[in-house]
Amino acid sequence: MDYLTVSSPTAVALPSGPIISDVELAHKAKNLLGWKIRYNSIRVEANKGHVILTGKVDWPSDIAAAEQTIRKLRGVLSVTNRIVA
């Protein structure tokens, strides 16, 4: 099941690049998590560059891996990690 939530249709101006919308940011984060750590059960919300991750994974190490993966994504200002194992 894919979850993608965008709280408002705002956009974030990146320090050295184009503007990225919350919709695009959440979509990129969701796709990256599915590809990088192979979880489609993680819910991604984006609001003005702030990303909230929720869901359940099999291994505790995947919690940190998900957060580290998303923190590196261009346009992310902060990450709240509510993923549980």
Phi and psi restraints in degrees (range 20) as a CNS / XPLOR table:
assign (resid 1 and name C) (resid 2 and name N)
       (resid 2 and name CA) (resid 2 and name C) 1.0 -94.2 20.0 2
assign (resid 2 and name N) (resid 2 and name CA)
       (resid 2 and name C) (resid 3 and name N) 1.0 132.7 20.0 2
assign (resid 2 and name C) (resid 3 and name N)
       (resid 3 and name CA) (resid 3 and name C) 1.0 -120.2 20.0 2
assign (resid 3 and name N) (resid 3 and name CA)
       (resid 3 and name C) (resid 4 and name N) 1.0 131.5 20.0 2
assign (resid 3 and name C) (resid 4 and name N)
       (resid 4 and name CA) (resid 4 and name C) 1.0 -148.3 20.0 2
assign (resid 4 and name N) (resid 4 and name CA)
       (resid 4 and name C) (resid 5 and name N) 1.0 115.9 20.0 2
assign (resid 4 and name C) (resid 5 and name N)
       (resid 5 and name CA) (resid 5 and name C) 1.0 -123.6 20.0 2
assign (resid 5 and name N) (resid 5 and name CA)
       (resid 5 and name C) (resid 6 and name N) 1.0 132.4 20.0 2
assign (resid 5 and name C) (resid 6 and name N)
       (resid 6 and name CA) (resid 6 and name C) 1.0 -123.2 20.0 2
assign (resid 6 and name N) (resid 6 and name CA)
       (resid 6 and name C) (resid 7 and name N) 1.0 122.9 20.0 2
assign (resid 6 and name C) (resid 7 and name N)
       (resid 7 and name CA) (resid 7 and name C) 1.0 -78.5 20.0 2
assign (resid 7 and name N) (resid 7 and name CA)
       (resid 7 and name C) (resid 8 and name N) 1.0 -28.0 20.0 2
assign (resid 7 and name C) (resid 8 and name N)
       (resid 8 and name CA) (resid 8 and name C) 1.0 -156.8 20.0 2
assign (resid 8 and name N) (resid 8 and name CA)
       (resid 8 and name C) (resid 9 and name N) 1.0 153.9 20.0 2
assign (resid 8 and name C) (resid 9 and name N)
       (resid 9 and name CA) (resid 9 and name C) 1.0 -83.4 20.0 2
assign (resid 9 and name N) (resid 9 and name CA)
       (resid 9 and name C) (resid 10 and name N) 1.0 51.3 20.0 2
assign (resid 9 and name C) (resid 10 and name N)
       (resid 10 and name CA) (resid 10 and name C) 1.0 -95.1 20.0 2
assign (resid 10 and name N) (resid 10 and name CA)
       (resid 10 and name C) (resid 11 and name N) 1.0 173.1 20.0 2
assign (resid 10 and name C) (resid 11 and name N)
       (resid 11 and name CA) (resid 11 and name C) 1.0 -133.3 20.0 2
assign (resid 11 and name N) (resid 11 and name CA)
       (resid 11 and name C) (resid 12 and name N) 1.0 157.7 20.0 2
assign (resid 11 and name C) (resid 12 and name N)
       (resid 12 and name CA) (resid 12 and name C) 1.0 -116.8 20.0 2
assign (resid 12 and name N) (resid 12 and name CA)
       (resid 12 and name C) (resid 13 and name N) 1.0 132.4 20.0 2
assign (resid 12 and name C) (resid 13 and name N)
       (resid 13 and name CA) (resid 13 and name C) 1.0 -86.6 20.0 2
assign (resid 13 and name N) (resid 13 and name CA)
       (resid 13 and name C) (resid 14 and name N) 1.0 122.5 20.0 2
assign (resid 13 and name C) (resid 14 and name N)
       (resid 14 and name CA) (resid 14 and name C) 1.0 -82.4 20.0 2
assign (resid 14 and name N) (resid 14 and name CA)
       (resid 14 and name C) (resid 15 and name N) 1.0 148.4 20.0 2
assign (resid 14 and name C) (resid 15 and name N)
       (resid 15 and name CA) (resid 15 and name C) 1.0 -57.5 20.0 2
assign (resid 15 and name N) (resid 15 and name CA)
       (resid 15 and name C) (resid 16 and name N) 1.0 -36.0 20.0 2
assign (resid 15 and name C) (resid 16 and name N)
       (resid 16 and name CA) (resid 16 and name C) 1.0 -132.8 20.0 2
assign (resid 16 and name N) (resid 16 and name CA)
       (resid 16 and name C) (resid 17 and name N) 1.0 39.7 20.0 2
assign (resid 16 and name C) (resid 17 and name N)
       (resid 17 and name CA) (resid 17 and name C) 1.0 -170.2 20.0 2
assign (resid 17 and name N) (resid 17 and name CA)
       (resid 17 and name C) (resid 18 and name N) 1.0 -166.4 20.0 2
assign (resid 17 and name C) (resid 18 and name N)
       (resid 18 and name CA) (resid 18 and name C) 1.0 -73.6 20.0 2
assign (resid 18 and name N) (resid 18 and name CA)
       (resid 18 and name C) (resid 19 and name N) 1.0 170.7 20.0 2
assign (resid 18 and name C) (resid 19 and name N)
       (resid 19 and name CA) (resid 19 and name C) 1.0 -79.0 20.0 2
assign (resid 19 and name N) (resid 19 and name CA)
       (resid 19 and name C) (resid 20 and name N) 1.0 137.4 20.0 2
assign (resid 19 and name C) (resid 20 and name N)
       (resid 20 and name CA) (resid 20 and name C) 1.0 -120.3 20.0 2
assign (resid 20 and name N) (resid 20 and name CA)
       (resid 20 and name C) (resid 21 and name N) 1.0 131.5 20.0 2
assign (resid 20 and name C) (resid 21 and name N)
       (resid 21 and name CA) (resid 21 and name C) 1.0 -80.8 20.0 2
assign (resid 21 and name N) (resid 21 and name CA)
       (resid 21 and name C) (resid 22 and name N) 1.0 159.8 20.0 2
assign (resid 21 and name C) (resid 22 and name N)
       (resid 22 and name CA) (resid 22 and name C) 1.0 -61.6 20.0 2
assign (resid 22 and name N) (resid 22 and name CA)
       (resid 22 and name C) (resid 23 and name N) 1.0 -35.3 20.0 2
assign (resid 22 and name C) (resid 23 and name N)
       (resid 23 and name CA) (resid 23 and name C) 1.0 -61.6 20.0 2
assign (resid 23 and name N) (resid 23 and name CA)
       (resid 23 and name C) (resid 24 and name N) 1.0 -48.4 20.0 2
assign (resid 23 and name C) (resid 24 and name N)
       (resid 24 and name CA) (resid 24 and name C) 1.0 -65.3 20.0 2
assign (resid 24 and name N) (resid 24 and name CA)
       (resid 24 and name C) (resid 25 and name N) 1.0 -41.7 20.0 2
assign (resid 24 and name C) (resid 25 and name N)
       (resid 25 and name CA) (resid 25 and name C) 1.0 -62.2 20.0 2
assign (resid 25 and name N) (resid 25 and name CA)
       (resid 25 and name C) (resid 26 and name N) 1.0 -47.1 20.0 2
assign (resid 25 and name C) (resid 26 and name N)
       (resid 26 and name CA) (resid 26 and name C) 1.0 -63.4 20.0 2
assign (resid 26 and name N) (resid 26 and name CA)
       (resid 26 and name C) (resid 27 and name N) 1.0 -40.4 20.0 2
assign (resid 26 and name C) (resid 27 and name N)
       (resid 27 and name CA) (resid 27 and name C) 1.0 -63.9 20.0 2
assign (resid 27 and name N) (resid 27 and name CA)
       (resid 27 and name C) (resid 28 and name N) 1.0 -46.2 20.0 2
assign (resid 27 and name C) (resid 28 and name N)
       (resid 28 and name CA) (resid 28 and name C) 1.0 -63.2 20.0 2
assign (resid 28 and name N) (resid 28 and name CA)
       (resid 28 and name C) (resid 29 and name N) 1.0 -41.6 20.0 2
assign (resid 28 and name C) (resid 29 and name N)
       (resid 29 and name CA) (resid 29 and name C) 1.0 -63.8 20.0 2
assign (resid 29 and name N) (resid 29 and name CA)
       (resid 29 and name C) (resid 30 and name N) 1.0 -44.4 20.0 2
assign (resid 29 and name C) (resid 30 and name N)
       (resid 30 and name CA) (resid 30 and name C) 1.0 -61.1 20.0 2
assign (resid 30 and name N) (resid 30 and name CA)
       (resid 30 and name C) (resid 31 and name N) 1.0 -46.7 20.0 2
assign (resid 30 and name C) (resid 31 and name N)
       (resid 31 and name CA) (resid 31 and name C) 1.0 -63.6 20.0 2
assign (resid 31 and name N) (resid 31 and name CA)
       (resid 31 and name C) (resid 32 and name N) 1.0 -40.9 20.0 2
assign (resid 31 and name C) (resid 32 and name N)
       (resid 32 and name CA) (resid 32 and name C) 1.0 -64.3 20.0 2
assign (resid 32 and name N) (resid 32 and name CA)
       (resid 32 and name C) (resid 33 and name N) 1.0 -42.2 20.0 2
assign (resid 32 and name C) (resid 33 and name N)
       (resid 33 and name CA) (resid 33 and name C) 1.0 -64.2 20.0 2
assign (resid 33 and name N) (resid 33 and name CA)
       (resid 33 and name C) (resid 34 and name N) 1.0 -41.1 20.0 2
assign (resid 33 and name C) (resid 34 and name N)
       (resid 34 and name CA) (resid 34 and name C) 1.0 -64.2 20.0 2
assign (resid 34 and name N) (resid 34 and name CA)
       (resid 34 and name C) (resid 35 and name N) 1.0 -34.1 20.0 2
assign (resid 34 and name C) (resid 35 and name N)
       (resid 35 and name CA) (resid 35 and name C) 1.0 -85.1 20.0 2
assign (resid 35 and name N) (resid 35 and name CA)
       (resid 35 and name C) (resid 36 and name N) 1.0 -43.8 20.0 2
assign (resid 35 and name C) (resid 36 and name N)
       (resid 36 and name CA) (resid 36 and name C) 1.0 -77.3 20.0 2
assign (resid 36 and name N) (resid 36 and name CA)
       (resid 36 and name C) (resid 37 and name N) 1.0 -46.7 20.0 2
assign (resid 36 and name C) (resid 37 and name N)
       (resid 37 and name CA) (resid 37 and name C) 1.0 -117.1 20.0 2
assign (resid 37 and name N) (resid 37 and name CA)
       (resid 37 and name C) (resid 38 and name N) 1.0 7.3 20.0 2
assign (resid 37 and name C) (resid 38 and name N)
       (resid 38 and name CA) (resid 38 and name C) 1.0 62.9 20.0 2
assign (resid 38 and name N) (resid 38 and name CA)
       (resid 38 and name C) (resid 39 and name N) 1.0 38.1 20.0 2
assign (resid 38 and name C) (resid 39 and name N)
       (resid 39 and name CA) (resid 39 and name C) 1.0 -119.7 20.0 2
assign (resid 39 and name N) (resid 39 and name CA)
       (resid 39 and name C) (resid 40 and name N) 1.0 126.6 20.0 2
assign (resid 39 and name C) (resid 40 and name N)
       (resid 40 and name CA) (resid 40 and name C) 1.0 -106.1 20.0 2
assign (resid 40 and name N) (resid 40 and name CA)
       (resid 40 and name C) (resid 41 and name N) 1.0 0.4 20.0 2
assign (resid 40 and name C) (resid 41 and name N)
       (resid 41 and name CA) (resid 41 and name C) 1.0 -91.5 20.0 2
assign (resid 41 and name N) (resid 41 and name CA)
       (resid 41 and name C) (resid 42 and name N) 1.0 -0.8 20.0 2
assign (resid 41 and name C) (resid 42 and name N)
       (resid 42 and name CA) (resid 42 and name C) 1.0 -85.4 20.0 2
assign (resid 42 and name N) (resid 42 and name CA)
       (resid 42 and name C) (resid 43 and name N) 1.0 129.0 20.0 2
assign (resid 42 and name C) (resid 43 and name N)
       (resid 43 and name CA) (resid 43 and name C) 1.0 -90.3 20.0 2
assign (resid 43 and name N) (resid 43 and name CA)
       (resid 43 and name C) (resid 44 and name N) 1.0 135.3 20.0 2
assign (resid 43 and name C) (resid 44 and name N)
       (resid 44 and name CA) (resid 44 and name C) 1.0 -120.7 20.0 2
assign (resid 44 and name N) (resid 44 and name CA)
       (resid 44 and name C) (resid 45 and name N) 1.0 126.1 20.0 2
assign (resid 44 and name C) (resid 45 and name N)
       (resid 45 and name CA) (resid 45 and name C) 1.0 -120.8 20.0 2
assign (resid 45 and name N) (resid 45 and name CA)
       (resid 45 and name C) (resid 46 and name N) 1.0 143.0 20.0 2
assign (resid 45 and name C) (resid 46 and name N)
       (resid 46 and name CA) (resid 46 and name C) 1.0 -131.5 20.0 2
assign (resid 46 and name N) (resid 46 and name CA)
       (resid 46 and name C) (resid 47 and name N) 1.0 136.2 20.0 2
assign (resid 46 and name C) (resid 47 and name N)
       (resid 47 and name CA) (resid 47 and name C) 1.0 -146.1 20.0 2
assign (resid 47 and name N) (resid 47 and name CA)
       (resid 47 and name C) (resid 48 and name N) 1.0 104.7 20.0 2
assign (resid 47 and name C) (resid 48 and name N)
       (resid 48 and name CA) (resid 48 and name C) 1.0 55.2 20.0 2
assign (resid 48 and name N) (resid 48 and name CA)
       (resid 48 and name C) (resid 49 and name N) 1.0 40.8 20.0 2
assign (resid 48 and name C) (resid 49 and name N)
       (resid 49 and name CA) (resid 49 and name C) 1.0 88.8 20.0 2
assign (resid 49 and name N) (resid 49 and name CA)
       (resid 49 and name C) (resid 50 and name N) 1.0 -4.7 20.0 2
assign (resid 49 and name C) (resid 50 and name N)
       (resid 50 and name CA) (resid 50 and name C) 1.0 -97.4 20.0 2
assign (resid 50 and name N) (resid 50 and name CA)
       (resid 50 and name C) (resid 51 and name N) 1.0 124.0 20.0 2
assign (resid 50 and name C) (resid 51 and name N)
       (resid 51 and name CA) (resid 51 and name C) 1.0 -109.1 20.0 2
assign (resid 51 and name N) (resid 51 and name CA)
       (resid 51 and name C) (resid 52 and name N) 1.0 134.2 20.0 2
assign (resid 51 and name C) (resid 52 and name N)
       (resid 52 and name CA) (resid 52 and name C) 1.0 -116.1 20.0 2
assign (resid 52 and name N) (resid 52 and name CA)
       (resid 52 and name C) (resid 53 and name N) 1.0 126.2 20.0 2
assign (resid 52 and name C) (resid 53 and name N)
       (resid 53 and name CA) (resid 53 and name C) 1.0 -108.8 20.0 2
assign (resid 53 and name N) (resid 53 and name CA)
       (resid 53 and name C) (resid 54 and name N) 1.0 129.0 20.0 2
assign (resid 53 and name C) (resid 54 and name N)
       (resid 54 and name CA) (resid 54 and name C) 1.0 -136.1 20.0 2
assign (resid 54 and name N) (resid 54 and name CA)
       (resid 54 and name C) (resid 55 and name N) 1.0 156.1 20.0 2
assign (resid 54 and name C) (resid 55 and name N)
       (resid 55 and name CA) (resid 55 and name C) 1.0 140.8 20.0 2
assign (resid 55 and name N) (resid 55 and name CA)
       (resid 55 and name C) (resid 56 and name N) 1.0 -169.2 20.0 2
assign (resid 55 and name C) (resid 56 and name N)
       (resid 56 and name CA) (resid 56 and name C) 1.0 -131.9 20.0 2
assign (resid 56 and name N) (resid 56 and name CA)
       (resid 56 and name C) (resid 57 and name N) 1.0 136.7 20.0 2
assign (resid 56 and name C) (resid 57 and name N)
       (resid 57 and name CA) (resid 57 and name C) 1.0 -124.8 20.0 2
assign (resid 57 and name N) (resid 57 and name CA)
       (resid 57 and name C) (resid 58 and name N) 1.0 168.0 20.0 2
assign (resid 57 and name C) (resid 58 and name N)
       (resid 58 and name CA) (resid 58 and name C) 1.0 -81.2 20.0 2
assign (resid 58 and name N) (resid 58 and name CA)
       (resid 58 and name C) (resid 59 and name N) 1.0 -31.2 20.0 2
assign (resid 58 and name C) (resid 59 and name N)
       (resid 59 and name CA) (resid 59 and name C) 1.0 -124.9 20.0 2
assign (resid 59 and name N) (resid 59 and name CA)
       (resid 59 and name C) (resid 60 and name N) 1.0 137.1 20.0 2
assign (resid 59 and name C) (resid 60 and name N)
       (resid 60 and name CA) (resid 60 and name C) 1.0 -56.5 20.0 2
assign (resid 60 and name N) (resid 60 and name CA)
       (resid 60 and name C) (resid 61 and name N) 1.0 -33.2 20.0 2
assign (resid 60 and name C) (resid 61 and name N)
       (resid 61 and name CA) (resid 61 and name C) 1.0 -63.8 20.0 2
assign (resid 61 and name N) (resid 61 and name CA)
       (resid 61 and name C) (resid 62 and name N) 1.0 -26.2 20.0 2
assign (resid 61 and name C) (resid 62 and name N)
       (resid 62 and name CA) (resid 62 and name C) 1.0 -70.9 20.0 2
assign (resid 62 and name N) (resid 62 and name CA)
       (resid 62 and name C) (resid 63 and name N) 1.0 -22.6 20.0 2
assign (resid 62 and name C) (resid 63 and name N)
       (resid 63 and name CA) (resid 63 and name C) 1.0 -63.9 20.0 2
assign (resid 63 and name N) (resid 63 and name CA)
       (resid 63 and name C) (resid 64 and name N) 1.0 -51.8 20.0 2
assign (resid 63 and name C) (resid 64 and name N)
       (resid 64 and name CA) (resid 64 and name C) 1.0 -66.3 20.0 2
assign (resid 64 and name N) (resid 64 and name CA)
       (resid 64 and name C) (resid 65 and name N) 1.0 -38.4 20.0 2
assign (resid 64 and name C) (resid 65 and name N)
       (resid 65 and name CA) (resid 65 and name C) 1.0 -61.9 20.0 2
assign (resid 65 and name N) (resid 65 and name CA)
       (resid 65 and name C) (resid 66 and name N) 1.0 -40.9 20.0 2
assign (resid 65 and name C) (resid 66 and name N)
       (resid 66 and name CA) (resid 66 and name C) 1.0 -62.9 20.0 2
assign (resid 66 and name N) (resid 66 and name CA)
       (resid 66 and name C) (resid 67 and name N) 1.0 -46.2 20.0 2
assign (resid 66 and name C) (resid 67 and name N)
       (resid 67 and name CA) (resid 67 and name C) 1.0 -64.4 20.0 2
assign (resid 67 and name N) (resid 67 and name CA)
       (resid 67 and name C) (resid 68 and name N) 1.0 -45.7 20.0 2
assign (resid 67 and name C) (resid 68 and name N)
       (resid 68 and name CA) (resid 68 and name C) 1.0 -62.1 20.0 2
assign (resid 68 and name N) (resid 68 and name CA)
       (resid 68 and name C) (resid 69 and name N) 1.0 -37.8 20.0 2
assign (resid 68 and name C) (resid 69 and name N)
       (resid 69 and name CA) (resid 69 and name C) 1.0 -63.0 20.0 2
assign (resid 69 and name N) (resid 69 and name CA)
       (resid 69 and name C) (resid 70 and name N) 1.0 -45.1 20.0 2
assign (resid 69 and name C) (resid 70 and name N)
       (resid 70 and name CA) (resid 70 and name C) 1.0 -73.2 20.0 2
assign (resid 70 and name N) (resid 70 and name CA)
       (resid 70 and name C) (resid 71 and name N) 1.0 -35.5 20.0 2
assign (resid 70 and name C) (resid 71 and name N)
       (resid 71 and name CA) (resid 71 and name C) 1.0 -58.8 20.0 2
assign (resid 71 and name N) (resid 71 and name CA)
       (resid 71 and name C) (resid 72 and name N) 1.0 -29.8 20.0 2
assign (resid 71 and name C) (resid 72 and name N)
       (resid 72 and name CA) (resid 72 and name C) 1.0 -81.3 20.0 2
assign (resid 72 and name N) (resid 72 and name CA)
       (resid 72 and name C) (resid 73 and name N) 1.0 -11.0 20.0 2
assign (resid 72 and name C) (resid 73 and name N)
       (resid 73 and name CA) (resid 73 and name C) 1.0 -72.5 20.0 2
assign (resid 73 and name N) (resid 73 and name CA)
       (resid 73 and name C) (resid 74 and name N) 1.0 132.0 20.0 2
assign (resid 73 and name C) (resid 74 and name N)
       (resid 74 and name CA) (resid 74 and name C) 1.0 -61.2 20.0 2
assign (resid 74 and name N) (resid 74 and name CA)
       (resid 74 and name C) (resid 75 and name N) 1.0 129.9 20.0 2
assign (resid 74 and name C) (resid 75 and name N)
       (resid 75 and name CA) (resid 75 and name C) 1.0 103.1 20.0 2
assign (resid 75 and name N) (resid 75 and name CA)
       (resid 75 and name C) (resid 76 and name N) 1.0 -12.1 20.0 2
assign (resid 75 and name C) (resid 76 and name N)
       (resid 76 and name CA) (resid 76 and name C) 1.0 -83.2 20.0 2
assign (resid 76 and name N) (resid 76 and name CA)
       (resid 76 and name C) (resid 77 and name N) 1.0 123.3 20.0 2
assign (resid 76 and name C) (resid 77 and name N)
       (resid 77 and name CA) (resid 77 and name C) 1.0 -94.4 20.0 2
assign (resid 77 and name N) (resid 77 and name CA)
       (resid 77 and name C) (resid 78 and name N) 1.0 -35.4 20.0 2
assign (resid 77 and name C) (resid 78 and name N)
       (resid 78 and name CA) (resid 78 and name C) 1.0 -156.4 20.0 2
assign (resid 78 and name N) (resid 78 and name CA)
       (resid 78 and name C) (resid 79 and name N) 1.0 161.1 20.0 2
assign (resid 78 and name C) (resid 79 and name N)
       (resid 79 and name CA) (resid 79 and name C) 1.0 -131.6 20.0 2
assign (resid 79 and name N) (resid 79 and name CA)
       (resid 79 and name C) (resid 80 and name N) 1.0 129.9 20.0 2
assign (resid 79 and name C) (resid 80 and name N)
       (resid 80 and name CA) (resid 80 and name C) 1.0 -106.8 20.0 2
assign (resid 80 and name N) (resid 80 and name CA)
       (resid 80 and name C) (resid 81 and name N) 1.0 119.4 20.0 2
assign (resid 80 and name C) (resid 81 and name N)
       (resid 81 and name CA) (resid 81 and name C) 1.0 -105.3 20.0 2
assign (resid 81 and name N) (resid 81 and name CA)
       (resid 81 and name C) (resid 82 and name N) 1.0 110.1 20.0 2
assign (resid 81 and name C) (resid 82 and name N)
       (resid 82 and name CA) (resid 82 and name C) 1.0 -114.1 20.0 2
assign (resid 82 and name N) (resid 82 and name CA)
       (resid 82 and name C) (resid 83 and name N) 1.0 24.5 20.0 2
assign (resid 82 and name C) (resid 83 and name N)
       (resid 83 and name CA) (resid 83 and name C) 1.0 -77.2 20.0 2
assign (resid 83 and name N) (resid 83 and name CA)
       (resid 83 and name C) (resid 84 and name N) 1.0 140.6 20.0 2
assign (resid 83 and name C) (resid 84 and name N)
       (resid 84 and name CA) (resid 84 and name C) 1.0 -121.8 20.0 2
assign (resid 84 and name N) (resid 84 and name CA)
       (resid 84 and name C) (resid 85 and name N) 1.0 158.0 20.0 2
